[in-house]
Amino acid sequence: MEQPITSLETGKTAVIIRLEGGCLFRKKMGEMGIRERKTIRLVAIHPFHGPIVVEVNGREITLGRRMAEHIITGDLE
């Protein structure tokens, strides 16, 4: 089932299916190590539409909520 990373429960792991955005968005995500077919874990969701914290490649990364909504994930296979 495909869903944005913001729909996962805290602590859950998924695989990035696609990045919905333009060339600059995909470039910025790639520079942070967020790429298609990578495993990503939702570490924390801050309240009041604040940022989210994800873990990719053993690194924790903070993303804005709207940016994170464009990271589409699926189940681990």
KEKE-3310 file (N, C-alpha, C; in steps of 0.2 Angstrom, whole numbers, plus 5000, padded with zeros to 4 digits):
npx = (5004:5003:5008:5010:5025:5022:5010:5014:5016:5024:5041:5040:5045:5048:5049:5055:5045:5042:5047:5037:5038:5046:5061:5071:5067:5068:5082:5087:5082:5089:5102:5102:5101:5089:5081:5073:5068:5075:5077:5067:5064:5052:5055:5050:5036:5032:5021:5007:5008:5022:5039:5045:5055:5066:5074:5087:5099:5106:5106:5099:5086:5079:5064:5053:5035:5027:5036:5039:5027:5027:5035:5033:5029:5030:5026:5038:5048)
npy = (4994:5011:5026:5042:5047:5054:5047:5036:5026:5032:5026:5016:5007:5009:5007:5019:5023:5032:5049:5063:5077:5091:5093:5100:5097:5083:5083:5089:5080:5069:5073:5073:5059:5053:5043:5034:5017:5016:5012:5019:5026:5032:5043:5053:5064:5080:5090:5101:5103:5103:5099:5083:5069:5058:5043:5038:5028:5027:5039:5053:5064:5080:5085:5097:5097:5098:5095:5082:5076:5073:5062:5046:5031:5013:4996:4985:4973)
npz = (5000:4995:5003:5010:5019:5030:5035:5041:5056:5071:5072:5063:5048:5031:5013:5001:4988:4978:4974:4974:4965:4958:4948:4956:4969:4970:4968:4979:4989:4986:4989:5002:5004:5003:4993:4979:4982:4994:5011:5024:5040:5051:5063:5072:5074:5075:5085:5080:5066:5064:5060:5053:5059:5051:5048:5038:5030:5043:5048:5055:5049:5048:5042:5033:5036:5024:5014:5017:5014:5001:4999:4995:5001:5003:5008:5017:5008)
capx = (5000:5007:5006:5016:5029:5018:5005:5016:5016:5031:5045:5038:5050:5045:5053:5053:5042:5044:5047:5033:5040:5050:5069:5075:5065:5072:5089:5088:5081:5095:5108:5101:5101:5083:5081:5069:5071:5079:5073:5066:5060:5049:5057:5046:5032:5031:5014:5005:5011:5029:5043:5046:5062:5066:5081:5090:5106:5108:5106:5092:5085:5073:5060:5046:5029:5024:5041:5038:5021:5029:5039:5028:5032:5027:5028:5045:5046)
capy = (5000:5017:5031:5047:5045:5057:5043:5030:5027:5033:5020:5011:5007:5007:5008:5024:5021:5038:5056:5067:5084:5093:5091:5103:5093:5076:5084:5091:5074:5065:5076:5071:5052:5051:5041:5028:5010:5016:5011:5025:5025:5038:5043:5057:5069:5085:5092:5107:5103:5104:5095:5076:5067:5052:5040:5035:5026:5027:5047:5056:5070:5083:5088:5100:5092:5098:5092:5075:5073:5071:5056:5041:5024:5006:4990:4982:4967)
capz = (5000:4995:5007:5011:5025:5036:5037:5045:5063:5073:5073:5058:5043:5024:5007:4997:4981:4973:4976:4970:4965:4952:4948:4962:4975:4969:4969:4987:4993:4984:4992:5009:5005:5002:4986:4978:4984:5000:5017:5028:5046:5054:5070:5076:5071:5080:5084:5077:5059:5064:5056:5055:5059:5048:5048:5032:5030:5049:5049:5057:5045:5049:5036:5034:5035:5017:5010:5019:5011:4994:5000:4995:5004:5003:5013:5016:5004)
cpx = (5004:5004:5012:5019:5025:5012:5007:5016:5023:5035:5044:5043:5046:5050:5050:5051:5044:5044:5042:5035:5044:5058:5072:5073:5068:5079:5091:5087:5087:5101:5108:5101:5094:5081:5076:5072:5075:5074:5073:5062:5058:5051:5052:5042:5030:5024:5014:5008:5018:5032:5043:5053:5061:5073:5082:5097:5110:5109:5099:5092:5079:5070:5054:5041:5027:5029:5040:5032:5022:5034:5034:5032:5027:5029:5035:5043:5051)
cpy = (5006:5022:5036:5045:5048:5052:5037:5032:5028:5026:5015:5012:5005:5009:5014:5022:5026:5044:5060:5074:5085:5091:5094:5099:5087:5077:5085:5084:5069:5067:5074:5063:5049:5049:5035:5022:5010:5015:5017:5023:5032:5038:5047:5062:5074:5088:5099:5108:5105:5099:5088:5074:5060:5049:5036:5034:5028:5035:5049:5063:5073:5086:5092:5096:5092:5095:5084:5072:5071:5065:5050:5034:5018:5001:4988:4975:4962)
cpz = (5000:4999:5008:5018:5031:5038:5041:5052:5065:5075:5068:5052:5036:5019:5003:4990:4976:4977:4971:4970:4959:4953:4954:4968:4975:4970:4976:4991:4992:4988:5000:5010:5004:4995:4985:4980:4991:5006:5022:5034:5049:5061:5075:5072:5076:5079:5081:5070:5059:5060:5058:5055:5056:5049:5041:5032:5037:5052:5050:5053:5047:5043:5037:5033:5027:5013:5011:5015:5004:4994:5000:4996:5003:5008:5012:5012:5006)
residu = (MET:GLU:GLN:PRO:ILE:THR:SER:LEU:GLU:THR:GLY:LYS:THR:ALA:VAL:ILE:ILE:ARG:LEU:GLU:GLY:GLY:CYS:LEU:PHE:ARG:LYS:LYS:MET:GLY:GLU:MET:GLY:ILE:ARG:GLU:ARG:LYS:THR:ILE:ARG:LEU:VAL:ALA:ILE:HIS:PRO:PHE:HIS:GLY:PRO:ILE:VAL:VAL:GLU:VAL:ASN:GLY:ARG:GLU:ILE:THR:LEU:GLY:ARG:ARG:MET:ALA:GLU:HIS:ILE:ILE:THR:GLY:ASP:LEU:GLU)
# end
